[in-house]
Amino acid sequence: MEAIVEGVFQGGEPYLRVGSGRPLVYLAGFALDHANPTGRMRKIALVSVRALALAGFEVYYTSRAPGLSVGTAFADIAASHAAGLAAHFGEPVDVLGHSTGGDLALQLIADHPEVVGRAVVASAAYRLGPVAKQAQLAMIASLERDGRFRADALVAGFTQHRLLQRLLAIPMRLTVLMKVPNPTDPIALLRAEDQFDVYDRLGAIETQTLVICGARDYFWTPEMFAETARLMPHGRLVMYPDAGHAIVAREDFVADVTAFLNAP
């Protein structure tokens, strides 16, 4: 089994480092705990990065720093990441962000392009899509009310089929039976992301950026994905017609990301 190294960036962002070669910072999606994943969640996280490591990258699977205060702006989170990347690498580094991490990657190249080489924005756009926004507001309300995570609020983003929505909601409702140990971090992150919007800044982003997504990712709309890529001077779009939100383990995703990052 490959060596897994745990570390922390300057701003407190924990990471798992896997592989060797050119560094690639992987900004992970939303998580309830701002720490390196353990147990089953660790196995799921490593599926996302193992193929990239095998493709020749030294992948830093990165979460947010713990101890966020409610009222923290998304730009503040990006600034902390930027300072950590600059201190750790000393030169621009390629960044891949998925979902919430994709939003963060866009904020990072809008605010701190000097720390990023190339950017991959996976399953994310210039602001939250209507379904994503509604889901996150429901999760915030539940976490603030009684510290419980409403995973079933996410169902509409995964499928539009009403029967499948009802079936998928059954196991996801079980999450409300368990209280989140420290709800402050996910509340702060969700509230910050709710205000995230770089639409008016896309035209000034000079970073070479791949927007990669699934046409069946209902958290956003296909038009939002396409517009994000189109409005950036060096944006490129790859959209899989048969894919949803969870695209990072697909072979074609890894191949497309690798080709983009390795292109002259």
DABELCOR-V47027 format. One line per field, one symbol per residue. psi: psi as a letter, one per 30 degrees, with the letter a starting at -180 (. if undefined). A space follows every 50 residues. Layout:
psi: ???
This chain:
psi: klkkkkakleggjllkkkalakkjkjjlakkfkilkllbeeeeeefeffe eeeffgkjkjjkalklgkkkfkleeeeeeeeeeeeeeefglkkkkkkkce eeeeeeeefeehfffkdlkkjkhlaflkleeeeeeeeeeeeeeeeggkki ffffeffekfjeeeeeeefeeffffffkkkeifeeeeeeeeefffkjgef feffjfkjkkjklkfgjfealeeeeeeeeefkehkkkjkjfglbeifffk efeeeeeeeeffk.
